[in-house]
Amino acid sequence: MLNRRHFIGTLLSSSGLVFAGGMAAQGAHAAPQPAVAVPPAIRAAFLPTGKLRASINLGNPILAQAGPEGRPVGVSVDLAQAFATLLGAELELVVVQSAGKSVEGVLAERADIGFFAVDPLRGAGIAFTAPYVDIEGFYLVRKDSPITSNAQVDVLQNRVVVGKGSAYDLFLTRTLQRATLLRSATSPTVVATFLRDGAEVAAGVRQQLQADAAKHHGLRLLDQRFMVIEQAMGVPKSRGQEAADFLAAYVERMKASGFVAQALQRHHIQGAIVAAPAAAAAAA
């Protein structure tokens, strides 16, 4: 088995090339030259079609959204492009509208990598890296709702709307014992479903809920987050442990280099922070 520390050292030593490639190559389609000599076995694991197919979920605007010309832009796109550059491959974006569809695509190997919230259920077939960003999950209610704290959400009469297959859906399915979950088709349609069905609570990414609350009068977010979502990259477990270790090392490099922080700033993302290094998170 290839040594993970070797990969981390290799990536660190080539940080300038990797960083520059990821910053400059958005929108480029020609296969770039690899920044380091990636072992053939690793390239084969990630590039069975000759291209790097990256699943991009437009259902989470913190990670990606449609740009002015319709092409997806965002932190996940930047990371995917930089990884393709590292592998010396052309990037192909596999665009989906929900987290559930992204998971399905990677599990079915219609994509070689994806960007997901870490969850035990998804981990059955996907090897996750450590998180690269942490995103806060919040509840939204009507301004005249008697609900003023998270502790008041999980009661029998409350219906909580979540995006089907999202991290919030998976988490709340496990943790809510009395409230009823209602599932909208995607995370961006949560507030519309909440309003249409007259539900008591909507759950989702703070930024998305804030944007929807600004469009509709009479809505407010509760004061405290109910969960922190760890967003990671992932590869099908069928690609092997060496591929999983290589991707994990890549994510650590991109956090340490400042790439992820600059991508968040460049795309004007609020409500997300760069995740702690994997070693620090494990020791916490």
C-alpha positions in Angstrom: 0.0 0.0 0.0 1.3 3.4 -0.8 2.3 5.5 2.2 -0.1 8.3 2.9 2.6 10.4 4.5 4.5 10.2 1.2 1.5 11.6 -0.6 1.1 14.4 1.8 4.8 15.3 1.5 4.6 15.2 -2.3 1.6 17.5 -2.3 3.1 19.9 0.1 6.3 20.1 -1.9 4.3 21.0 -5.0 1.9 23.4 -3.4 2.6 26.3 -5.6 1.8 24.4 -8.8 -1.3 22.8 -7.3 -2.6 26.0 -5.9 -2.0 28.0 -9.1 -3.5 25.3 -11.3 -6.7 25.3 -9.3 -7.0 29.0 -9.3 -6.4 29.6 -13.0 -8.0 26.6 -14.6 -11.7 27.3 -14.1 -13.5 27.0 -17.4 -10.5 25.3 -19.0 -11.3 22.0 -20.9 -7.9 20.9 -22.2 -6.1 18.4 -20.0 -3.4 20.3 -18.0 0.1 19.1 -17.2 0.2 17.4 -13.8 1.9 19.3 -11.0 3.6 16.2 -9.6 4.3 12.7 -10.9 1.2 11.0 -9.8 1.6 7.2 -9.7 -0.1 5.4 -12.6 -2.2 3.3 -10.2 -3.7 6.4 -8.7 -4.4 8.0 -12.1 -6.1 4.8 -13.1 -8.2 4.7 -10.0 -9.6 8.2 -10.5 -9.7 8.3 -14.3 -11.3 5.1 -15.6 -12.8 7.1 -18.6 -9.7 9.2 -19.1 -11.4 12.3 -17.6 -12.0 13.2 -14.0 -15.8 13.2 -13.5 -16.8 15.3 -10.5 -20.3 15.3 -9.2 -21.3 18.9 -8.4 -24.4 19.5 -6.3 -26.2 22.8 -7.1 -28.6 22.1 -4.3 -26.1 23.5 -1.7 -25.3 27.1 -2.7 -22.4 27.2 -0.3 -20.6 24.6 -2.4 -21.7 25.4 -5.9 -24.2 27.4 -8.0 -24.8 28.2 -11.6 -22.6 31.0 -12.8 -23.4 33.9 -15.1 -23.0 31.7 -18.2 -24.7 28.7 -16.7 -21.5 26.8 -15.9 -21.3 25.8 -12.2 -19.0 27.9 -10.0 -18.0 27.5 -6.3 -15.7 26.0 -3.8 -16.4 22.4 -4.9 -15.8 23.3 -8.6 -12.5 24.9 -7.7 -11.4 21.9 -5.7 -12.4 19.6 -8.5 -10.5 21.6 -11.2 -7.4 21.7 -9.0 -7.6 18.0 -8.5 -8.0 17.4 -12.2 -4.9 19.5 -12.7 -3.0 17.5 -10.2 -3.9 14.3 -12.1 -3.1 15.9 -15.5 -6.7 15.2 -16.7 -9.6 17.1 -18.2 -12.4 17.8 -15.8 -16.0 16.8 -16.6 -18.7 18.1 -14.3 -21.6 15.9 -13.5 -24.2 18.4 -12.3 -27.0 17.4 -10.1 -29.6 19.3 -8.1 -29.5 17.4 -4.7 -27.2 15.7 -2.3 -29.1 12.5 -2.7 -28.5 12.5 -6.5 -24.8 13.2 -6.0 -24.4 10.3 -3.7 -26.3 8.0 -6.1 -24.0 9.1 -9.0 -20.8 8.4 -7.1 -22.1 5.1 -5.8 -23.1 4.1 -9.3 -19.6 5.3 -10.5 -21.1 7.8 -12.9 -18.7 10.2 -11.2 -15.2 9.6 -9.8 -15.3 12.0 -7.0 -18.0 14.0 -5.2 -18.6 16.6 -2.5 -20.8 15.5 0.4 -21.7 16.0 4.0 -20.1 13.2 6.0 -22.7 10.8 7.2 -22.4 7.1 8.4 -25.1 6.0 6.0 -23.3 7.4 3.0 -20.0 6.0 4.2 -21.1 2.4 3.4 -19.9 2.8 -0.2 -18.0 6.1 -0.2 -14.6 6.8 1.3 -14.7 10.3 2.8 -11.8 12.6 3.4 -11.7 14.8 6.5 -14.0 17.8 6.0 -12.7 20.8 4.1 -15.5 23.2 5.3 -18.0 23.2 8.2 -21.5 24.4 7.5 -24.1 25.4 10.1 -27.6 24.0 10.0 -30.4 26.2 11.3 -34.2 26.1 11.8 -36.5 28.6 10.2 -40.0 29.4 11.5 -42.7 32.1 11.0 -42.3 35.3 13.0 -45.5 34.6 14.9 -44.5 31.0 15.7 -44.3 30.2 19.5 -41.1 28.3 18.7 -38.1 30.3 20.0 -35.5 27.6 20.6 -34.2 24.4 19.1 -35.5 22.4 22.1 -39.1 23.3 21.1 -38.9 21.8 17.6 -39.1 18.1 18.5 -42.8 18.0 19.6 -45.7 15.9 18.2 -47.5 18.8 16.5 -44.5 20.1 14.5 -43.7 19.2 10.9 -40.1 19.9 9.9 -39.3 20.3 6.2 -35.9 19.1 4.9 -34.4 18.5 1.5 -34.8 14.8 0.6 -31.5 13.0 1.1 -29.7 16.0 2.5 -27.4 15.9 5.5 -30.2 17.5 7.5 -32.6 14.8 6.4 -30.2 12.0 7.5 -29.3 13.7 10.8 -32.9 14.6 11.8 -34.2 11.2 10.7 -31.9 9.8 13.4 -32.4 12.4 16.1 -36.0 13.7 16.0 -38.3 11.5 18.0 -41.7 13.3 18.0 -41.8 15.8 15.2 -42.7 14.7 11.7 -40.3 15.1 8.8 -41.6 16.4 5.5 -39.2 16.1 2.5 -39.0 18.6 -0.3 -37.5 17.5 -3.6 -34.3 19.4 -3.1 -32.7 21.7 -0.4 -33.4 24.9 -2.4 -37.2 24.1 -2.4 -37.4 23.6 1.4 -38.9 27.0 2.2 -41.3 26.9 -0.7 -42.5 23.5 0.5 -42.7 24.8 4.1 -44.9 27.8 3.0 -47.0 25.7 0.6 -47.8 23.0 3.2 -48.1 25.3 6.2 -45.5 23.4 8.1 -44.1 24.6 11.4 -40.4 24.4 10.8 -37.9 24.4 7.9 -34.4 23.1 8.3 -31.3 23.7 6.2 -28.1 25.6 5.4 -28.2 28.9 7.2 -27.2 30.9 4.1 -30.0 29.3 2.0 -32.6 29.9 4.7 -31.5 33.5 5.2 -31.8 34.2 1.5 -35.3 32.7 1.4 -36.3 34.6 4.5 -35.3 37.9 2.8 -37.6 37.0 -0.1 -40.6 36.3 2.0 -42.0 38.4 4.8 -42.8 37.0 8.2 -40.0 34.5 8.6 -37.1 34.2 11.0 -34.3 31.9 11.9 -33.9 30.5 15.4 -30.9 31.9 17.3 -28.8 28.7 17.5 -27.6 26.1 15.0 -28.9 22.6 15.5 -25.9 20.9 13.8 -22.6 21.5 12.1 -22.3 19.8 8.8 -18.9 18.5 7.8 -18.4 18.8 4.0 -15.9 16.4 2.6 -14.7 15.0 -0.7 -15.4 11.4 -1.4 -14.5 8.6 -3.8 -16.2 5.2 -4.3 -14.7 2.7 -2.0 -14.3 0.3 -4.9 -11.4 2.5 -6.2 -9.3 1.3 -3.3 -7.6 2.5 -0.1 -4.7 4.1 -2.0 -7.0 6.4 -3.9 -8.9 7.3 -0.7 -5.6 8.2 1.0 -4.5 10.3 -1.9 -7.7 12.3 -2.0 -7.5 12.7 1.8 -4.0 14.1 1.5 -5.1 16.4 -1.3 -7.8 17.9 0.9 -5.4 18.5 3.8 -3.0 20.3 1.4 -5.8 22.5 0.0 -6.9 23.5 3.5 -3.3 24.2 4.7 -2.3 26.2 1.7 -5.2 28.7 2.1 -6.9 27.5 -1.2 -10.2 26.6 0.5 -10.3 29.9 2.5 -9.6 31.9 -0.6 -12.2 30.0 -2.6 -14.8 30.8 0.1 -13.8 34.5 0.0 -13.7 34.6 -3.8 -17.3 33.2 -4.1 -18.6 35.5 -1.3 -19.6 32.5 0.9 -20.9 33.2 4.4 -22.0 30.6 6.9 -19.1 28.2 6.3 -15.6 28.0 7.7 -12.5 26.1 6.8 -12.5 22.8 8.7 -9.7 22.1 11.1 -6.7 19.9 9.9 -7.5 16.2 10.2 -4.9 15.6 12.9 -6.3 18.5 15.0 -9.9 17.4 14.6 -9.0 13.8 15.6 -7.3 15.1 18.8 -10.1 17.4 19.8 
